[in-house]
């Protein structure tokens, strides 16, 4: 009986270890995919960001006392 319990516990430990490595790989792939999407989005919309931030800078400068 104890032999069966030991064999079951060893097989359970092996399965848990394999799944832990799989989770780490999935998180790494997910993080890499998100990073690629963000880099692509910044590249595609950099002109729009530049225009928007330029407009915001002009607006903030206009709020300053003695601003144009």
MMTF fields as JSON, N, C-alpha, C and O atoms, coordinates in Angstrom:
{
  "mmtfVersion": "1.0.0",
  "mmtfProducer": "UNKNOWN",
  "numBonds": 271,
  "numAtoms": 272,
  "numGroups": 68,
  "numChains": 1,
  "numModels": 1,
  "chainsPerModel": [1],
  "groupsPerChain": [68],
  "chainIdList": ["A"],
  "bondAtomList": [4, 2, 8, 6, 12, 10, 16, 14, 20, 18, 24, 22, 28, 26, 32, 30, 36, 34, 40, 38, 44, 42, 48, 46, 52, 50, 56, 54, 60, 58, 64, 62, 68, 66, 72, 70, 76, 74, 80, 78, 84, 82, 88, 86, 92, 90, 96, 94, 100, 98, 104, 102, 108, 106, 112, 110, 116, 114, 120, 118, 124, 122, 128, 126, 132, 130, 136, 134, 140, 138, 144, 142, 148, 146, 152, 150, 156, 154, 160, 158, 164, 162, 168, 166, 172, 170, 176, 174, 180, 178, 184, 182, 188, 186, 192, 190, 196, 194, 200, 198, 204, 202, 208, 206, 212, 210, 216, 214, 220, 218, 224, 222, 228, 226, 232, 230, 236, 234, 240, 238, 244, 242, 248, 246, 252, 250, 256, 254, 260, 258, 264, 262, 268, 266],
  "bondOrderList": [1, 1, 1, 1, 1, 1, 1, 1, 1, 1, 1, 1, 1, 1, 1, 1, 1, 1, 1, 1, 1, 1, 1, 1, 1, 1, 1, 1, 1, 1, 1, 1, 1, 1, 1, 1, 1, 1, 1, 1, 1, 1, 1, 1, 1, 1, 1, 1, 1, 1, 1, 1, 1, 1, 1, 1, 1, 1, 1, 1, 1, 1, 1, 1, 1, 1, 1],
  "groupList": [{"groupName": "UNK", "atomNameList": ["N", "CA", "C", "O"], "elementList": ["N", "C", "C", "O"], "formalChargeList": [0, 0, 0, 0], "bondAtomList": [1, 0, 2, 1, 3, 2], "bondOrderList": [1, 1, 2], "singleLetterCode": "X", "chemCompType": "L-PEPTIDE LINKING"}],
  "groupTypeList": [0, 0, 0, 0, 0, 0, 0, 0, 0, 0, 0, 0, 0, 0, 0, 0, 0, 0, 0, 0, 0, 0, 0, 0, 0, 0, 0, 0, 0, 0, 0, 0, 0, 0, 0, 0, 0, 0, 0, 0, 0, 0, 0, 0, 0, 0, 0, 0, 0, 0, 0, 0, 0, 0, 0, 0, 0, 0, 0, 0, 0, 0, 0, 0, 0, 0, 0, 0],
  "groupIdList": [1, 2, 3, 4, 5, 6, 7, 8, 9, 10, 11, 12, 13, 14, 15, 16, 17, 18, 19, 20, 21, 22, 23, 24, 25, 26, 27, 28, 29, 30, 31, 32, 33, 34, 35, 36, 37, 38, 39, 40, 41, 42, 43, 44, 45, 46, 47, 48, 49, 50, 51, 52, 53, 54, 55, 56, 57, 58, 59, 60, 61, 62, 63, 64, 65, 66, 67, 68],
  "secStructList": [7, 2, 2, 2, 2, 2, 2, 2, 2, 2, 2, 2, 2, 2, 2, 2, 2, 2, 2, 2, 2, 2, 2, 2, 2, 2, 2, 2, 2, 2, 2, 2, 2, 2, 2, 2, 2, 2, 2, 2, 2, 2, 2, 2, 2, 2, 2, 2, 2, 2, 2, 2, 2, 2, 2, 2, 2, 2, 2, 2, 2, 2, 2, 1, 6, 6, 7, 7],
  "xCoordList": [0.822, 0.0, 0.873, 0.615, 1.877, 2.758, 3.509, 3.757, 3.869, 4.541, 3.667, 4.16, 2.381, 1.468, 1.368, 1.324, 1.333, 1.257, 2.519, 2.438, 3.66, 4.927, 4.965, 5.372, 4.553, 4.534, 3.566, 3.888, 2.378, 1.394, 1.951, 1.792, 2.599, 3.15, 4.266, 4.36, 5.094, 6.177, 5.618, 6.128, 4.583, 3.994, 3.284, 3.298, 2.665, 2.009, 3.034, 2.798, 4.161, 5.218, 5.745, 5.999, 5.907, 6.408, 5.416, 5.827, 4.115, 3.112, 3.064, 2.926, 3.173, 3.145, 4.364, 4.241, 5.518, 6.73, 6.618, 7.039, 6.053, 5.895, 4.94, 5.196, 3.845, 2.875, 3.437, 3.093, 4.289, 4.897, 5.758, 5.718, 6.513, 7.322, 6.467, 6.835, 5.338, 4.423, 3.828, 3.704, 3.461, 2.908, 3.934, 3.594, 5.166, 6.222, 6.398, 6.572, 6.353, 6.471, 5.289, 5.461, 4.089, 2.906, 2.985, 2.659, 3.408, 3.539, 4.609, 4.435, 5.701, 6.762, 6.262, 6.546, 5.527, 4.981, 3.955, 3.935, 3.11, 2.116, 2.78, 2.39, 3.771, 4.493, 5.207, 5.181, 5.837, 6.505, 5.53, 5.829, 4.37, 3.355, 2.848, 2.674, 2.608, 2.156, 3.232, 2.922, 4.481, 5.573, 5.66, 5.852, 5.523, 5.574, 4.422, 4.607, 3.217, 2.072, 2.272, 1.926, 2.821, 3.052, 4.093, 3.916, 5.164, 6.201, 5.633, 5.929, 4.818, 4.193, 3.239, 3.237, 2.429, 1.472, 2.19, 1.772, 3.246, 3.997, 4.603, 4.61, 5.099, 5.654, 4.605, 4.863, 3.425, 2.372, 1.753, 1.412, 1.615, 0.914, 1.847, 1.387, 3.136, 4.074, 3.77, 3.91, 3.363, 3.011, 1.805, 1.782, 0.805, -0.391, -0.047, -0.553, 0.815, 1.237, 1.984, 1.759, 2.865, 3.654, 2.746, 2.951, 1.76, 0.817, 0.005, -0.179, -0.476, -1.297, -0.501, -0.972, 0.716, 1.535, 1.976, 2.102, 2.209, 2.542, 1.397, 1.612, 0.167, -1.01, -1.188, -1.552, -0.933, -1.028, 0.021, -0.265, 1.234, 2.295, 1.923, 2.149, 1.364, 0.934, -0.17, -0.16, -1.109, -2.194, -1.672, -2.101, -0.74, -0.175, 0.622, 0.543, 1.377, 2.118, 1.166, 1.488, 0.011, -0.988, -1.602, -2.113, -1.557, -2.092, -1.16, -1.6, 0.122, 1.1, 0.87, 0.5, 1.087, 0.949, 1.943, 3.12, 1.483, 2.349, 2.617, 3.465, 1.898, 2.084, 1.451, 0.672, 1.765, 1.253, -0.166, -0.722],
  "yCoordList": [-1.19, 0.0, 1.264, 2.195, 1.296, 2.465, 2.636, 3.761, 1.527, 1.619, 2.33, 3.146, 2.025, 2.677, 4.173, 4.977, 4.543, 5.955, 6.681, 7.795, 6.078, 6.691, 6.859, 7.911, 5.848, 5.929, 7.026, 7.802, 7.098, 8.13, 9.527, 10.442, 9.69, 10.996, 11.405, 12.575, 10.477, 10.787, 11.18, 12.11, 10.491, 10.827, 12.173, 12.928, 12.49, 13.776, 14.902, 15.943, 14.703, 15.707, 15.951, 17.096, 14.905, 15.055, 15.844, 16.684, 15.588, 16.313, 17.787, 18.647, 18.086, 19.473, 20.22, 21.37, 19.601, 20.246, 20.555, 21.624, 19.629, 19.854, 21.01, 21.825, 21.094, 22.157, 23.51, 24.527, 23.539, 24.796, 25.38, 26.587, 24.566, 25.028, 25.507, 26.45, 24.864, 25.252, 26.625, 27.45, 26.884, 28.187, 29.294, 30.362, 29.041, 30.034, 30.355, 31.517, 29.351, 29.557, 30.359, 31.246, 30.041, 30.781, 32.254, 33.126, 32.541, 33.928, 34.663, 35.833, 33.99, 34.613, 34.94, 36.019, 34.028, 34.274, 35.402, 36.241, 35.431, 36.482, 37.847, 38.818, 37.917, 39.171, 39.622, 40.807, 38.708, 39.051, 39.551, 40.504, 38.919, 39.357, 40.754, 41.563, 41.044, 42.379, 43.413, 44.499, 43.089, 44.022, 44.315, 45.465, 43.304, 43.503, 44.381, 45.253, 44.154, 44.985, 46.441, 47.35, 46.673, 48.046, 48.754, 49.92, 48.069, 48.666, 49.003, 50.062, 48.108, 48.356, 49.543, 50.394, 49.606, 50.704, 52.048, 53.031, 52.093, 53.343, 53.743, 54.925, 52.797, 53.101, 53.623, 54.559, 53.024, 53.434, 54.782, 55.576, 55.03, 56.232, 57.318, 58.251, 57.215, 58.197, 59.607, 60.559, 59.768, 61.087, 61.667, 62.857, 60.837, 61.298, 61.68, 62.676, 60.887, 61.215, 62.542, 63.375, 62.731, 63.959, 65.175, 66.195, 65.081, 66.18, 66.458, 67.614, 65.409, 65.576, 66.212, 67.147, 65.699, 66.263, 67.688, 68.517, 67.981, 69.346, 70.296, 71.407, 69.857, 70.666, 70.872, 71.961, 69.83, 69.947, 70.914, 71.699, 70.865, 71.777, 73.223, 74.115, 73.45, 74.808, 75.283, 76.436, 74.415, 74.766, 75.105, 76.085, 74.285, 74.525, 75.837, 76.595, 76.115, 77.37, 78.569, 79.624, 78.411, 79.478, 79.753, 80.847, 78.768, 78.934, 79.728, 80.319, 79.743, 80.43, 81.936, 82.476, 82.631, 84.084, 84.704, 84.345, 85.614, 86.258, 85.379, 85.711, 84.25, 83.363, 83.93, 84.88, 83.374, 83.907, 83.538, 83.922],
  "zCoordList": [0.0, 0.0, 0.0, -0.763, 0.831, 0.895, -0.422, -0.857, -1.053, -2.351, -3.377, -4.155, -3.381, -4.319, -4.048, -4.979, -2.766, -2.404, -2.854, -3.371, -2.668, -3.079, -4.598, -5.091, -5.334, -6.797, -7.247, -8.147, -6.625, -6.968, -6.669, -7.476, -5.52, -5.153, -6.117, -6.488, -6.519, -7.459, -8.824, -9.45, -9.292, -10.597, -10.517, -11.489, -9.385, -9.204, -9.229, -9.844, -8.57, -8.55, -9.969, -10.343, -10.745, -12.116, -12.967, -13.767, -12.808, -13.581, -13.189, -14.058, -11.925, -11.47, -12.001, -12.422, -11.99, -12.497, -13.977, -14.42, -14.753, -16.189, -16.458, -17.345, -15.709, -15.913, -15.501, -16.102, -14.495, -14.061, -15.179, -15.42, -15.844, -16.966, -18.126, -18.828, -18.326, -19.39, -19.09, -19.995, -17.848, -17.474, -17.713, -18.222, -17.353, -17.541, -19.023, -19.392, -19.855, -21.294, -21.834, -22.67, -21.352, -21.813, -21.416, -22.222, -20.197, -19.756, -20.564, -20.905, -20.868, -21.66, -23.066, -23.586, -23.681, -25.021, -24.995, -25.896, -23.976, -23.847, -23.673, -24.32, -22.809, -22.582, -23.844, -24.175, -24.547, -25.798, -26.85, -27.569, -26.947, -27.905, -27.602, -28.513, -26.331, -25.934, -26.248, -26.738, -25.973, -26.263, -27.758, -28.152, -28.579, -30.042, -30.503, -31.352, -29.944, -30.324, -29.906, -30.661, -28.721, -28.262, -29.119, -29.47, -29.453, -30.296, -31.667, -32.219, -32.221, -33.52, -33.446, -34.337, -32.388, -32.238, -32.118, -32.729, -31.35, -31.206, -32.549, -32.892, -33.297, -34.618, -35.581, -36.336, -35.559, -36.481, -36.114, -36.991, -34.834, -34.387, -33.855, -33.196, -34.128, -33.582, -34.072, -33.305, -35.319, -35.841, -35.122, -34.806, -34.863, -34.153, -32.716, -32.199, -32.069, -30.712, -30.687, -29.809, -31.649, -31.713, -31.887, -31.228, -32.755, -32.971, -31.713, -31.331, -31.074, -29.879, -28.744, -28.097, -28.504, -27.441, -27.769, -26.867, -29.037, -29.442, -29.153, -28.67, -29.45, -29.141, -27.65, -27.206, -26.879, -25.423, -24.888, -23.984, -25.437, -24.997, -25.303, -24.485, -26.463, -26.829, -25.888, -25.455, -25.571, -24.667, -23.271, -22.663, -22.766, -21.431, -21.429, -20.462, -22.477, -22.558, -22.572, -22.025, -23.187, -23.21, -21.841, -21.6, -20.942, -19.591, -18.686, -17.7, -19.02, -18.177, -18.214, -19.256, -17.079, -17.089, -18.053, -18.056, -18.853, -19.835, -21.044, -21.872, -21.162, -22.299, -23.543, -23.464, -24.676, -25.933, -26.197, -27.226]
}
